[in-house]
């Protein structure tokens, strides 16, 4: 709330509205959105854009002291404007707070048109009920049990990918929903321009032992919880789900029990009301008395149903939190490998384009740390680990040169010889991509298409890069180093 007392007392709200406002304060996962600059004479909000995704259009309240609040104007009267203010701490979850704003402090209100306002309302409602939305999506996932490669899988087949999992049915459903969100987000960042030659398959295994055994079929020994095998268009991921199977089973069983109780309540209500009505008639009650008693009994059922629905929502949130705790590292790496697969299948297939390794790995490293919210991925803060490594390296005695990074090959990212050196290379790739994305709008530029064109492969790595950045590599390197050294986590 505003800290200033205007002398007109606190704004009064109805119980129903206050309840809705309380719900709105739930922490929501963020999307990337920069503050809008005020444009004189413009009374409608306009979405801004960065190199990754369009921001949500927001309503804006500008105060006489220069402060600006963005969000959704929930209601207003002659004295107050009630704003569901959307806050976006960089690299962290979005949250919404209800802010009553005194009209005497407002210099201008920038509004959305009716269609945009309705879209924003629906989005905020969706975020508020995100656990319930995900649960609904999970129920819609169709799975079948199959045996292949000496494993029993829960199998999903979709338009963008298929997924085989050794985890439980409920856990596999949640995985499918999350992976589908990742690919949908990538489609918003890089518009699809091609179709895969062969279907993309994901295999998610419940332990590191299963993972190692599976990769041994391909003669691979990879010290990473996920990998993309381009030749077979296969992503393989390991998790620790097997270790936590009992904990996940416990919350899944609780969810099923609550759902059964809720279904039973809904099924029993009409039968109970009908039986009660017949009983009251036989006892000589009047129609008005019967209607009153039936209404009271219906109210009891509806209250029980509401309690069960709230209990189910709490259980959905608990399930999601437990799943997140167990699979956080796996999904971070899975986003990395999924980006490689998406770029290969839908944007720049290697038969038609030549994507240098530094660019491919840099983009994947940037997106692996993104905040995934619904079907949007935002990257509004640097990768903390990569930035720490890179700043330490650039400030040291023997930093790598940009020219050495843009000339890297696949063997340079194998950690068998020097894991620390590989981490440094990943950090440099991330740093170059991050700078080019946020300072040069790389993902949506025509220069990127020219850079990865097959014809460009005939030039040296340095020549290609200088065309991409529009300046000599040494000049670029100086500007880039200054940017990275000033960048804060």
NORJOLIN-V860598 format. One record per residue. N is the residue number from 1. SS is DSSP state (h for helix, s for strand, l for the rest). PHI is phi in degrees with one decimal (none if undefined). D_LAST is the distance of its C-alpha to the last C-alpha in whole Angstrom. Layout:
N/SS/PHI/D_LAST ; N/SS/PHI/D_LAST
This chain:
1/l/none/29 ; 2/l/-65.0/30 ; 3/l/-83.4/30 ; 4/l/-94.2/33 ; 5/l/-94.1/37 ; 6/l/-89.3/39 ; 7/l/88.3/42 ; 8/l/-101.0/43 ; 9/l/82.0/42 ; 10/l/-75.2/39 ; 11/l/-65.4/39 ; 12/l/-96.3/42 ; 13/l/-130.1/41 ; 14/l/-71.7/43 ; 15/h/-59.1/42 ; 16/h/-62.6/41 ; 17/h/-67.4/39 ; 18/h/-62.9/37 ; 19/h/-63.5/37 ; 20/h/-64.4/35 ; 21/h/-66.2/33 ; 22/h/-63.7/32 ; 23/h/-62.2/31 ; 24/h/-63.0/29 ; 25/l/-77.6/26 ; 26/l/-59.5/26 ; 27/s/-69.2/22 ; 28/l/-118.0/22 ; 29/l/-75.5/19 ; 30/l/-90.3/17 ; 31/l/-116.0/18 ; 32/l/-79.8/16 ; 33/l/-155.6/18 ; 34/l/-86.9/17 ; 35/l/-60.1/19 ; 36/l/-83.2/22 ; 37/l/-82.0/24 ; 38/l/-69.9/28 ; 39/l/-114.4/30 ; 40/l/-54.7/34 ; 41/l/82.1/36 ; 42/l/-103.2/34 ; 43/l/-105.1/35 ; 44/s/-124.3/33 ; 45/l/-75.9/30 ; 46/l/-124.6/29 ; 47/l/-69.7/26 ; 48/l/-101.9/23 ; 49/s/-134.6/22 ; 50/l/-123.4/19 ; 51/l/-75.9/19 ; 52/l/-111.2/19 ; 53/l/-156.7/21 ; 54/s/-69.4/23 ; 55/l/-73.4/22 ; 56/l/-67.4/24 ; 57/l/-69.2/27 ; 58/l/-125.0/26 ; 59/s/-81.3/29 ; 60/s/-136.6/28 ; 61/s/-115.1/29 ; 62/s/-104.8/29 ; 63/s/-96.5/30 ; 64/l/-66.9/32 ; 65/l/-90.4/29 ; 66/l/96.4/27 ; 67/l/-70.7/25 ; 68/s/-133.9/24 ; 69/s/-116.9/24 ; 70/s/-120.0/24 ; 71/s/161.2/26 ; 72/s/-123.6/29 ; 73/s/-74.9/32 ; 74/s/-79.1/34 ; 75/s/-166.9/37 ; 76/s/-160.3/38 ; 77/l/-138.9/41 ; 78/l/-68.3/43 ; 79/l/-111.1/41 ; 80/s/-132.9/38 ; 81/s/-119.1/35 ; 82/s/-101.5/33 ; 83/s/-110.5/30 ; 84/s/-82.2/28 ; 85/s/-80.4/25 ; 86/s/-95.0/22 ; 87/s/-109.6/18 ; 88/l/-129.5/15 ; 89/l/-63.3/12 ; 90/l/-56.1/9 ; 91/l/75.6/9 ; 92/l/-127.1/12 ; 93/l/-67.4/15 ; 94/l/-72.5/17 ; 95/s/-141.4/20 ; 96/s/-121.6/23 ; 97/s/-123.4/25 ; 98/s/-88.3/28 ; 99/s/-125.0/29 ; 100/s/-74.5/32 ; 101/s/-112.3/32 ; 102/s/-66.9/35 ; 103/h/-60.0/37 ; 104/h/-67.2/38 ; 105/h/-97.1/34 ; 106/s/-93.2/34 ; 107/s/-95.2/34 ; 108/s/-162.8/34 ; 109/s/-116.7/33 ; 110/s/-103.7/32 ; 111/s/-105.6/33 ; 112/l/-91.6/33 ; 113/l/-75.0/36 ; 114/h/-60.0/38 ; 115/h/-67.1/37 ; 116/h/-66.4/33 ; 117/h/-64.9/33 ; 118/h/-65.9/35 ; 119/h/-63.0/32 ; 120/h/-64.7/30 ; 121/h/-60.1/32 ; 122/h/-64.5/32 ; 123/h/-64.9/29 ; 124/h/-65.0/28 ; 125/h/-64.4/31 ; 126/h/-63.6/30 ; 127/h/-68.4/26 ; 128/h/-59.9/28 ; 129/l/-106.8/31 ; 130/h/-61.5/28 ; 131/h/-64.6/30 ; 132/h/-68.4/33 ; 133/h/-63.6/32 ; 134/h/-64.2/31 ; 135/h/-60.7/34 ; 136/h/-64.7/36 ; 137/h/-64.6/35 ; 138/h/-62.1/35 ; 139/h/-63.0/39 ; 140/h/-81.1/39 ; 141/l/-74.1/38 ; 142/l/-97.8/41 ; 143/l/-122.0/41 ; 144/s/-141.1/44 ; 145/s/-89.6/45 ; 146/s/-133.9/45 ; 147/s/-114.1/46 ; 148/s/-160.0/45 ; 149/l/54.7/44 ; 150/l/61.4/45 ; 151/s/-126.5/43 ; 152/s/-102.1/43 ; 153/s/-112.4/41 ; 154/s/-88.8/40 ; 155/s/-111.7/40 ; 156/s/-120.7/38 ; 157/s/-124.2/39 ; 158/l/-122.6/38 ; 159/l/-74.0/37 ; 160/l/-93.5/34 ; 161/l/-162.8/34 ; 162/s/-112.3/36 ; 163/s/-137.7/35 ; 164/s/-113.4/37 ; 165/s/-136.9/36 ; 166/l/-91.1/37 ; 167/l/-80.1/36 ; 168/l/-68.0/38 ; 169/h/-61.3/39 ; 170/h/-64.3/36 ; 171/h/-65.5/33 ; 172/h/-64.5/34 ; 173/h/-58.6/34 ; 174/h/-65.6/31 ; 175/h/-59.9/30 ; 176/h/-58.6/32 ; 177/h/-61.4/30 ; 178/h/-67.7/26 ; 179/h/-64.7/27 ; 180/h/-61.2/29 ; 181/h/-62.4/26 ; 182/h/-61.1/24 ; 183/h/-67.7/27 ; 184/h/-63.3/27 ; 185/h/-64.3/24 ; 186/h/-63.3/24 ; 187/h/-64.7/27 ; 188/h/-75.8/26 ; 189/h/-84.8/23 ; 190/l/-119.9/26 ; 191/l/-61.6/29 ; 192/l/-60.8/32 ; 193/l/-132.5/34 ; 194/l/-149.8/36 ; 195/l/-124.3/37 ; 196/l/-66.2/37 ; 197/l/-69.8/40 ; 198/l/-132.1/40 ; 199/l/-59.9/38 ; 200/l/-85.1/35 ; 201/s/-117.9/35 ; 202/s/-114.2/33 ; 203/s/-122.2/34 ; 204/s/-113.1/32 ; 205/s/-108.4/33 ; 206/l/-84.6/33 ; 207/l/-154.8/33 ; 208/h/-67.7/32 ; 209/h/-65.8/35 ; 210/h/-61.3/36 ; 211/h/-63.3/33 ; 212/h/-62.9/35 ; 213/h/-65.8/38 ; 214/h/-64.5/37 ; 215/h/-66.8/36 ; 216/h/-62.6/38 ; 217/l/-63.0/41 ; 218/l/-101.4/39 ; 219/l/69.4/39 ; 220/l/-111.2/35 ; 221/l/-135.0/33 ; 222/l/-113.7/29 ; 223/l/-89.5/27 ; 224/l/-157.8/25 ; 225/l/-72.8/25 ; 226/s/-158.6/26 ; 227/s/-154.2/27 ; 228/s/-116.7/29 ; 229/s/-102.1/32 ; 230/h/-64.3/33 ; 231/h/-61.4/37 ; 232/h/-108.4/38 ; 233/l/51.4/35 ; 234/s/-131.4/34 ; 235/s/-105.7/30 ; 236/s/-118.8/31 ; 237/s/-131.9/28 ; 238/s/-109.5/29 ; 239/l/-141.4/28 ; 240/l/-103.7/29 ; 241/l/-61.3/31 ; 242/l/-60.3/34 ; 243/l/-64.1/33 ; 244/l/-107.3/32 ; 245/h/-58.3/35 ; 246/h/-66.3/37 ; 247/h/-66.9/34 ; 248/h/-65.7/34 ; 249/h/-62.2/38 ; 250/h/-63.5/38 ; 251/h/-74.0/36 ; 252/h/-66.2/37 ; 253/h/-64.1/41 ; 254/h/-62.5/40 ; 255/h/-61.2/39 ; 256/h/-63.6/42 ; 257/h/-64.0/44 ; 258/h/-65.2/43 ; 259/h/-62.9/43 ; 260/h/-64.3/47 ; 261/h/-60.5/48 ; 262/h/-65.2/46 ; 263/h/-62.8/48 ; 264/h/-64.9/51 ; 265/h/-60.7/51 ; 266/h/-63.7/51 ; 267/h/-75.2/54 ; 268/h/-76.1/56 ; 269/h/-59.0/56 ; 270/h/-63.0/58 ; 271/h/-64.0/61 ; 272/h/-65.2/61 ; 273/h/-66.6/61 ; 274/h/-66.3/64 ; 275/h/-64.3/66 ; 276/h/-65.2/65 ; 277/h/-62.3/67 ; 278/h/-63.6/70 ; 279/h/-63.5/70 ; 280/h/-67.0/70 ; 281/h/-64.1/73 ; 282/h/-65.5/75 ; 283/l/-90.8/75 ; 284/l/84.5/76 ; 285/l/-70.7/73 ; 286/l/-75.5/73 ; 287/h/-58.7/71 ; 288/h/-64.3/69 ; 289/h/-67.9/69 ; 290/h/-62.7/67 ; 291/h/-60.5/65 ; 292/h/-66.1/63 ; 293/h/-68.2/63 ; 294/h/-65.4/62 ; 295/h/-62.0/59 ; 296/h/-65.1/58 ; 297/h/-66.3/58 ; 298/h/-60.3/56 ; 299/h/-60.3/54 ; 300/h/-62.7/53 ; 301/h/-60.9/52 ; 302/h/-63.7/50 ; 303/h/-65.0/48 ; 304/h/-63.6/48 ; 305/h/-64.1/47 ; 306/h/-61.5/44 ; 307/h/-62.8/43 ; 308/h/-66.4/43 ; 309/h/-64.2/41 ; 310/h/-65.6/38 ; 311/h/-62.9/39 ; 312/h/-65.8/38 ; 313/h/-62.6/35 ; 314/h/-61.7/33 ; 315/h/-66.5/34 ; 316/h/-58.4/33 ; 317/h/-65.9/29 ; 318/h/-63.1/30 ; 319/h/-59.3/31 ; 320/h/-63.3/27 ; 321/h/-65.1/25 ; 322/h/-62.6/27 ; 323/h/-61.2/27 ; 324/h/-61.8/23 ; 325/h/-60.4/23 ; 326/h/-78.5/25 ; 327/h/-110.7/24 ; 328/h/-56.9/20 ; 329/h/-64.5/20 ; 330/h/-61.3/23 ; 331/h/-71.6/22 ; 332/h/-60.8/18 ; 333/h/-71.7/20 ; 334/h/-65.3/23 ; 335/h/-61.3/21 ; 336/h/-61.3/20 ; 337/h/-70.2/24 ; 338/h/-63.9/25 ; 339/h/-67.2/23 ; 340/h/-54.9/25 ; 341/h/-65.7/28 ; 342/h/-64.6/28 ; 343/h/-61.2/27 ; 344/h/-70.0/30 ; 345/h/-83.3/33 ; 346/h/-121.0/32 ; 347/h/-121.9/30 ; 348/l/-128.3/31 ; 349/l/-61.2/33 ; 350/l/-66.5/34 ; 351/l/-68.7/38 ; 352/l/-112.5/37 ; 353/s/-135.0/34 ; 354/l/-123.4/32 ; 355/l/-93.9/28 ; 356/l/-57.5/27 ; 357/h/-62.8/25 ; 358/h/-60.0/22 ; 359/h/-70.7/22 ; 360/h/-61.8/23 ; 361/h/-70.0/20 ; 362/h/-65.2/17 ; 363/h/-63.6/18 ; 364/h/-63.0/19 ; 365/h/-68.4/15 ; 366/h/-67.6/13 ; 367/h/-76.8/16 ; 368/h/-63.6/16 ; 369/l/-95.4/13 ; 370/l/-66.7/14 ; 371/s/-88.3/15 ; 372/s/-90.8/19 ; 373/s/-128.3/21 ; 374/l/54.3/24 ; 375/l/-110.3/25 ; 376/s/-124.1/22 ; 377/s/-115.9/19 ; 378/s/-116.5/16 ; 379/l/-127.6/12 ; 380/l/-112.8/10 ; 381/l/-150.1/7 ; 382/l/-64.7/6 ; 383/l/-63.8/8 ; 384/h/-62.2/6 ; 385/h/-67.9/9 ; 386/h/-64.3/10 ; 387/h/-65.5/7 ; 388/h/-62.1/8 ; 389/h/-63.5/12 ; 390/h/-67.7/12 ; 391/h/-65.2/11 ; 392/h/-64.3/13 ; 393/h/-70.9/16 ; 394/h/-67.0/16 ; 395/l/-88.4/16 ; 396/l/-91.0/19 ; 397/l/-84.5/23 ; 398/l/-135.7/23 ; 399/l/-69.6/20 ; 400/l/-75.3/21 ; 401/l/-90.1/23 ; 402/h/-60.3/22 ; 403/h/-62.3/25 ; 404/h/-70.7/25 ; 405/h/-72.8/22 ; 406/l/-73.9/24 ; 407/l/-107.0/27 ; 408/l/-64.1/26 ; 409/l/-123.1/29 ; 410/h/-57.9/29 ; 411/h/-63.1/30 ; 412/h/-72.6/27 ; 413/h/-110.1/25 ; 414/l/-93.8/27 ; 415/l/-87.1/26 ; 416/l/-62.2/30 ; 417/l/-86.9/30 ; 418/l/-148.6/26 ; 419/h/-62.4/23 ; 420/h/-66.0/21 ; 421/h/-65.3/22 ; 422/h/-63.6/21 ; 423/h/-61.5/18 ; 424/h/-61.9/17 ; 425/h/-63.6/19 ; 426/h/-59.5/17 ; 427/h/-64.0/14 ; 428/h/-65.9/16 ; 429/h/-60.0/17 ; 430/h/-59.4/14 ; 431/h/-61.0/12 ; 432/h/-64.5/16 ; 433/h/-66.3/16 ; 434/h/-60.7/13 ; 435/h/-65.0/14 ; 436/h/-66.2/17 ; 437/h/-72.1/17 ; 438/h/-88.6/15 ; 439/h/-106.2/17 ; 440/h/-123.5/20 ; 441/l/60.9/20 ; 442/h/-56.0/21 ; 443/h/-58.5/22 ; 444/h/-107.1/25 ; 445/l/-94.9/26 ; 446/h/-69.3/30 ; 447/h/-62.0/28 ; 448/h/-65.3/27 ; 449/h/-60.3/30 ; 450/h/-66.8/32 ; 451/h/-66.0/29 ; 452/h/-96.2/30 ; 453/s/-62.6/34 ; 454/h/-57.9/36 ; 455/h/-63.9/38 ; 456/h/-72.2/35 ; 457/h/-66.4/35 ; 458/h/-74.7/38 ; 459/l/-91.4/36 ; 460/l/-70.1/34 ; 461/h/-58.8/30 ; 462/h/-67.5/29 ; 463/h/-62.3/32 ; 464/h/-59.8/30 ; 465/h/-65.6/27 ; 466/h/-65.1/28 ; 467/h/-66.7/30 ; 468/h/-62.2/27 ; 469/h/-92.8/25 ; 470/l/73.6/28 ; 471/l/-164.4/28 ; 472/l/-59.3/28 ; 473/h/-61.4/26 ; 474/h/-67.0/26 ; 475/h/-64.8/25 ; 476/h/-61.3/22 ; 477/h/-60.6/21 ; 478/h/-64.0/21 ; 479/h/-64.8/19 ; 480/h/-65.4/16 ; 481/h/-62.4/16 ; 482/h/-61.6/15 ; 483/h/-64.0/13 ; 484/h/-64.1/10 ; 485/h/-65.8/11 ; 486/h/-90.1/10 ; 487/l/-68.9/7 ; 488/l/-108.4/4 ; 489/l/-70.9/0
